[in-house]
């Protein structure tokens, strides 16, 4: 059975509304999507590191509870797990403050088994962090050589704006390795000082990767791909409680769609039919909309169970 392997950071999100804490949820960009896929019954593995504190123990327990293989999580003795404070505004969008034990930025793991048509999810600053770049790049190249599909979520926040020049070579390598690239208008404004999906695709993405998805909050999802395919998809209207994890779960839903629709690596290296794109984006939006209906960072377990029964 095909599996999904995620590589990314772990963090504990402490969520605030009106400056009062309303919850604490294990998270991380790729982590949130992997949890959702685990809840949907997809075999999943997560590669990361965490501290040897109570937060790290909770994160590993959370992976176990959601059916995710955590054997590639490296626990560093004496280190503290990262924490983020997420402050929700009146639109339920979050503003973040991160606390991280930077001296412990490192990554030691043995490569998990990768089979043809497995999917690897990667992204955010983790995927371009110069300190762990050799290990991340080594694994991505290994997975690609083994026949995996690589899904890249750029997810580059303004807090790292000063490092754009330094990480640009790694960003371009990631674009070239990826079979699908997704990013938000905010990401590309920080990286390329552009907000228009056509301009971003034409100038900065298409040379490296032909399949490009650009999201912009509640605005329509923009798709650009081979054969001059240019399409937009209205966002599903939903009663939003929190947008934390909305993009991460868009990624998870898309990857779920790849597996559900039996999309192979060979298919991904050609132009996909428009009708297939429609199905993949529909799954992505369903996952994202479900995630936004709670302060959890992932789809709820009832929705995951429903998907398993289909």
N, C-alpha and C positions, 0 to 999 in steps of 0.2 A: 504493500500500500504506500502511496506517495506521502511524503512528509514535508513539513515546513520547518526550516531552521532559521531562527532569528539571532542576530548578533547586535548587542547594544547595551546601553546603561541600565542600571537599576536605581530606583530612587523611591523614597517615601514622600508622596504628595500630601501635605497638610492643607486642607481646603478651607478658605475663609469666605464668609459673606457678611457684609457690614462690619468688617474687622473682628468678627467672632468666628472661631474655628467650628466647622460643622462636620468634619470628617477627616480621616487619614487613610489613604489608599495606596498600596504598593503600585508603582508605576515606572515610567520610562517610555520613550517613544516607541521603540520596536516591542518592548515588553508588553505594552497595552494590547497591541495587535495579536501577539502570540497567545496571550491569555484568552482573547476572544476566539481564536481558532481552536484552542484547547477546549473551550466550552462548546464549540460547534462540533466536536468529535474528530477534529483533524489531528493526526499524530504530529506532535511538535517537540522541538528541542530548542533550548535557549542557551546562548553562549554569552557569558558576562562575568562580572566579579562583584563582590559585595564585602562589607565589613564583617567582623566577628562579633558584632554587637546584637542587641535585641532586634533592631531594625532589620539587619541582615538575616537573622533567623526567621523573622516574620515573612520576608520576601521569599525565602526558599520554601517555607511552609505553604505560602500562597501559590507558588508554582506547582507544588505537589497536589494541592487541593483541586487545581484546575487541569490536571492531567498532562502537565508539561514536564518533559524530561529535563531535570536540572543538573545532570551529572557533569555538565561543562561549566557550572558556576564555580569560580575560584573564590574561596573565602580567605581574606588576608588577615592573619592574626594581628591583633592590636590596632586595627584600622576602624574608622567610623564609616558607616554607610551614608551616602549622600541623602540630603533632605531638600525638598523644595516647598516653599510657601506659595500657594496659588490663591490670589485674591480675585474673587468673582465680582464683576461690575453689574450694572443694571441689565445688561444684555446677556449675562451669564458667561461672558468671555473672561479669560483669566489673565492676570498680570503676575509674573513669577519673580520670586527671589530665591536663588539657589545657594545652598551651603554644601561645600564639598571639601573633602580631605585631600587636596591636590597632590601632596607628596606620594600618595598611594595610587596615582594614575599608572596602571600597568595592566598587563593582560597575559596570563599564562593558561593555555588550554591545549588539549590534544584534539585533533580534528575529528568531529563526529563522522559517522558513515554518511556519505552522500551518494545517492543513486541518480541515474538519468531521470529527468523530469521532476525531481524534488524542487522545491522553491526556497530560495534564500532571501530573507528580508533584512535590509540594512538601511541606515540613514542617520540623520541629525549630526551634531558636532562629533559624536562618537566615531562616525565613519571617516572624518577628516582630521581627527585629533593627532597632531604630529607625534605625540609621545607613544601612542599605541598603533600608529599607522602601519609599521612593518607587519605586525601580527594580523591586523584586519585585512590588509591588502593580500597577504599570503593566503589567508583562508578564502577570500573572494575568488582569487585566481584558481585555487585548488578546486573550489565548488564549480566554477565555470568549466574547467577542464573535465570535470566528472559528469558534465551534462545537465547541470542544474539551471533553472531559470532564476535570474537575479532581478529583484524588485527594489528600486532605490527611492526612498523618500528624502528629498534634500533637507527639509526641516532645519534651516539655518537661521537662528534667532539673532535679533539686533544686538543682544548682549555680547556677541562675538564679532561685531562689526570691525573692530580694530585688527582682527586676524585674517581678514579676507585675502589679502595679498599672499600671506604665508601659506594658506590652505588651498589656494586656487589650483596648484598642480594636482593635489589629491582629489579635489572636486572633479576635475576633468577626467582623471583616471576612473573615478566612480561612474561618471556619465558614460564612459566608453565600455565599462564592464556590464552595465545594466541593460536588461532587455526592455524594461519599462521604467520611466522616470516620472515621479510625481513631485510637485512642489506647490507652495502657495504663492500668491502674488507678493505677500510680505517677504517670503524667502528671497525672491528674485529682485525685489527692490533693494534689499541689503546687499546681495551679491553682485548684481549687474546694473543697478539703478534703472531698472525697467519694470513696468507693470502690465504691459500689453502682451497677451499670450502669443500672438503671432510674431511679435518682435523678439520675444524670448526664444521661441522655438527656432525661428529662422537664423538668428544671430549666435545663439549660445548653446543650443541643445541638439538640433537636427544633425549636425556634422558627426556627433558622437552616438546619439541614440535616436531612433526614428519614432518611438512610441512615447508620447508626452501627454501628461495630464496636469492641468493647472487649476487649482481650486482657489476660491476667494470668498470664504465665509458663507454667507447666505446667498451670494451671487451664483449664477449658473457655472457648472463645471465645464471647463474648456478641454476638448480633446483635439490633438494634432497627431497625425500618423502618416504612414506611407500612402502613396497614390493620392496625395493632396487631400486626404480626409481631414475635414475641418467641421467639428460638431460641438454643440453645447447642450448641456442637460440641466434643466431646472432642478434646484435643490428641493428635496422632500420637505414639506412644511411639517413641523413637529413642535410639541410643547417642550421647549428647552429648559432643562434644569442646570446643566453645565456643559460647556463646549470642550472641556478638558478631554482629550482622547478622541475628538471628532475626526481629525485627520488620520490618526493612528488606526482608527477602526475603518475608515475609508480604505486604507491599505489592506487591512485584514479581510474586508469583504471582497475586494478585488482578487486577492490571492485565493480566497475561498471559491470564488467564481472560476478561477483558472483550474482548480482541482475538480469542482463540480461539473464543469463543461469539458473535462478531459483535454485541456489545452496543453499540448506537449512543447518541449523545447524546440523541436523542429518547426512547429506551427508559429512559435514566437519569433522565429528568425525570418518569417515571411510576413506579408501584409495580412492582417486579420480581417474577416468580413465585418461589415458595419453592424450586422445583426448580432454578431458575437460581442462586439464592443458594447452594444446596448445592454446585453445581459450582464457583462462584467461590471459595468458602471452601476447597473441596478443593484447588484449584490453589494457593491461598495457603499452605495447610498443607504441601503437598508441597515447595514451594520453601523454606519455613522449616525443615522437618525435614532437607532435604538440606544446607542451609547449616550446620546445627549439627553435622554430622559431620566437620568439619575446622576448622582455624584460619583458613581463608579467610573473607572477609566475604560471600561470594556463593555461588551454586550452583556445583558443580564442572562442568568443561567436558564431561565424559562425560554428565552428566545433561542439560546444555543441548543436546548433539548428539542425544541420544535424543528430546528434545522436537521438535527440528527434523525428525526423521525420521517423526514421527507424522502 
